[in-house]
Amino acid sequence: MTPPTLTMTMTTAAETGTGGVLLWVVLPYVSLAVFVLGHVWRYRYDKFGWTTRSSQLYENRLLRIGSPLFHFGILVVLVGHVVGLLIPKSWTEAAGVGEDAYHVVAVALGTVAGVCTLGGAAILVYRRRTVGPVFSATTRNDKAMYLSLVVTIGLGLAATVAANIVGGGYDYRETISLWFRSIFAFQPEPDRMTGAPVLFQLHAVSALLLFAFWPFTRLVHMLTAPVGYLTRPYIVYRSRDTRLGARAPRRGWERVG
């Protein structure tokens, strides 16, 4: 006798098609597994490489503009995705947030955050390409990471603008959010994604590929918190002798004390 869950999955797969199952069932689980196991491997075997490889010493003017802009935007984008994908629509309505109010706030904040993130990323990429020492310190891995990141952010911003500003609006919480939560419930519903707009589908695929690539890039620093600073011992600084360098040293022994 076939288990009910397996029967439901086989029926959904038959209705969705092989391509839909590969994109919206297989790829998410592969990406999630690589994301988790890749970070475990990286932490165990490449602790010294677990760093941002900061290039602040090479150039600081553009970095002071691009980095805060990018990090502010990506933080708001992350919070927006957590609320939109993980919190059911019924919960926000029970909290007194109607669909119209949620839609206006989500589109406004999402658009502003997307522009900030993309603008900050553009400044950082321009900096890496035009500043000689920074460009010399940029690896092929960094270039691939920046390309993947910019494509994912750009597709997300384009999907938001096309569907909710140019178009008549699209309620992703009725489709994409349900698919996303079904993955973590181990009851995937790929049919939720097959009817989504193409830009949203491309954004989801690019995000899954980015998460699979994530553990092998400098992006691992986003999962690091400087907890050690709270317990590490103080660093003792001693001042130099003010007389050093003020006069030429004499030959031979010099009396002290």
C-alpha positions in Angstrom: 0.0 0.0 0.0 1.4 3.4 -1.0 1.7 5.9 1.9 -0.7 8.9 1.5 2.1 11.5 1.5 4.0 9.6 -1.3 0.8 9.2 -3.3 0.1 13.0 -3.0 3.7 13.8 -4.1 3.5 11.4 -7.1 0.1 12.9 -8.1 1.5 16.5 -7.8 4.6 15.5 -9.8 2.4 14.1 -12.5 0.3 17.3 -12.7 3.3 19.7 -12.5 5.6 18.0 -14.9 9.2 16.9 -14.6 10.6 20.4 -15.1 8.5 21.8 -12.4 9.5 19.1 -10.0 13.2 19.6 -10.7 12.9 23.4 -10.2 10.6 23.6 -7.3 11.2 20.4 -5.4 14.7 18.9 -6.2 16.6 22.2 -6.6 15.3 23.7 -3.2 16.4 20.6 -1.3 19.7 20.4 -3.0 20.4 24.1 -2.4 19.4 23.8 1.2 21.6 20.7 1.7 24.6 22.3 0.1 24.0 25.5 2.1 24.0 23.7 5.4 26.7 21.1 4.8 28.9 23.6 2.9 29.0 25.9 5.9 29.9 23.0 8.2 32.7 21.9 5.8 34.0 25.5 5.4 34.1 26.1 9.2 35.9 22.8 9.9 38.5 22.9 7.1 38.8 26.6 6.2 38.5 28.7 9.4 41.3 31.1 8.3 39.3 31.7 5.1 36.2 32.5 6.9 36.6 36.2 6.4 35.4 39.1 4.3 39.0 39.7 3.0 38.5 43.4 3.7 40.0 45.8 1.2 39.4 48.9 3.3 43.2 49.6 3.5 43.3 50.0 -0.3 40.5 52.4 -0.7 38.0 54.0 1.7 36.1 56.8 0.0 33.8 54.7 -2.2 33.6 51.9 0.4 32.1 54.4 3.0 29.3 55.1 0.5 28.7 51.7 -1.1 29.0 49.4 1.9 26.5 51.1 4.3 24.1 51.5 1.4 24.3 47.9 0.4 24.1 46.5 3.9 21.1 48.7 4.9 19.3 47.6 1.8 20.0 43.9 2.1 18.9 44.0 5.8 15.6 45.5 4.9 15.2 43.0 2.0 16.0 40.1 4.3 13.4 41.3 6.9 10.8 41.7 4.1 11.4 38.2 2.8 11.1 36.7 6.3 7.8 38.5 6.9 6.4 37.8 3.4 7.5 34.2 3.0 7.4 32.8 6.5 4.4 34.6 8.2 1.1 33.4 6.9 -1.4 36.0 5.5 -3.9 35.1 8.1 -1.5 36.1 10.9 -1.0 39.6 9.6 -4.7 40.0 9.1 -5.4 38.8 12.6 -2.9 41.4 13.8 -5.0 44.1 12.2 -2.9 44.6 9.1 -5.2 44.5 6.1 -4.1 43.3 2.6 -4.1 46.8 1.1 -2.0 48.3 3.9 0.4 45.3 3.8 0.7 45.6 0.0 1.5 49.3 0.1 4.1 49.0 2.8 5.7 45.9 1.3 5.9 47.4 -2.2 7.3 50.8 -1.0 9.9 49.3 1.4 10.8 46.6 -1.0 11.4 49.0 -3.9 13.4 51.4 -1.8 15.5 48.6 -0.2 16.0 47.0 -3.6 17.3 50.3 -5.1 19.6 50.8 -2.1 20.9 47.3 -2.3 21.5 47.4 -6.1 23.0 50.9 -5.9 25.3 49.9 -3.1 26.4 46.8 -5.0 27.0 48.8 -8.2 29.3 51.2 -6.2 31.2 48.2 -4.7 31.6 46.5 -8.1 32.7 49.8 -9.7 35.2 50.2 -6.8 36.6 46.8 -7.4 37.0 47.3 -11.1 38.5 50.8 -11.1 40.8 50.8 -8.0 44.0 49.0 -8.9 44.9 47.3 -5.6 41.3 46.3 -4.9 41.0 44.8 -8.4 44.3 42.9 -7.9 42.9 41.4 -4.7 39.6 40.3 -6.4 39.5 36.6 -7.2 37.4 34.7 -9.8 35.3 33.5 -6.9 34.6 37.1 -5.9 33.6 38.0 -9.5 31.2 35.0 -9.7 29.7 35.9 -6.3 29.1 39.5 -7.3 27.5 38.5 -10.6 25.2 36.0 -8.8 24.3 38.5 -6.1 23.6 41.4 -8.6 21.5 39.1 -10.8 19.4 37.9 -7.9 18.8 41.4 -6.5 18.1 42.8 -9.9 15.5 40.1 -10.7 13.8 40.6 -7.4 13.6 44.4 -7.9 12.4 43.9 -11.5 9.7 41.4 -10.4 8.4 43.8 -7.7 8.3 46.8 -10.1 6.8 44.9 -13.0 4.1 43.1 -11.0 3.1 45.7 -8.4 4.0 49.1 -9.8 3.7 48.8 -13.6 1.2 45.9 -13.5 -2.0 45.5 -11.6 -0.4 43.8 -8.6 0.4 40.2 -7.6 -0.2 38.6 -4.2 2.8 36.3 -3.8 1.6 35.2 -0.4 -1.1 33.1 -2.1 1.4 31.2 -4.2 5.1 31.7 -3.6 4.9 31.9 0.2 2.8 28.7 0.3 5.4 26.9 -1.8 8.3 28.2 0.3 6.7 27.0 3.5 5.8 23.6 2.0 9.4 22.9 1.3 10.3 23.2 5.0 7.2 21.2 6.0 8.5 18.4 3.7 5.3 18.4 1.8 6.4 20.3 -1.4 3.7 22.0 -3.5 5.5 22.8 -6.8 2.2 23.7 -8.5 2.2 26.9 -6.4 5.2 28.1 -8.4 4.3 27.0 -11.9 1.6 29.7 -12.1 3.8 32.5 -10.7 5.0 35.3 -13.0 8.2 34.5 -14.9 10.3 37.2 -13.2 9.3 35.8 -9.8 10.3 32.3 -11.0 13.7 33.5 -12.3 14.3 35.4 -9.0 13.5 32.2 -7.0 15.9 30.1 -9.1 18.7 32.6 -9.0 18.3 32.8 -5.2 18.4 29.0 -4.8 21.6 28.9 -6.9 23.1 31.8 -4.9 22.4 29.9 -1.6 24.1 26.8 -3.0 27.1 29.0 -3.9 27.1 30.9 -0.6 29.2 28.7 1.6 32.2 28.9 -0.8 32.3 32.7 -1.0 33.1 35.6 1.3 29.4 35.8 2.1 29.9 33.4 5.0 30.8 36.4 7.1 27.1 37.3 7.3 26.6 34.2 9.5 29.4 35.3 11.9 28.8 37.3 15.1 31.8 38.8 17.0 30.8 37.0 20.2 34.4 36.4 21.1 34.9 40.1 21.7 32.8 39.9 24.8 35.1 37.5 26.6 38.6 38.1 25.1 41.2 39.6 27.4 42.1 43.3 27.2 44.8 44.4 24.8 47.5 46.4 26.7 49.0 49.3 24.8 52.3 50.9 26.0 53.5 54.3 24.9 56.8 54.7 23.3 59.7 56.6 24.9 59.2 60.2 23.7 63.0 60.7 23.5 63.3 58.0 20.8 63.8 59.6 17.5 64.5 63.0 18.9 68.2 62.7 18.9 70.7 60.5 17.1 71.7 57.4 19.2 75.2 57.3 20.6 77.7 54.5 20.1 78.5 52.2 22.9 76.7 51.6 26.2 74.4 54.2 27.6 73.7 54.6 31.3 70.1 54.2 32.3 68.3 54.8 35.6 
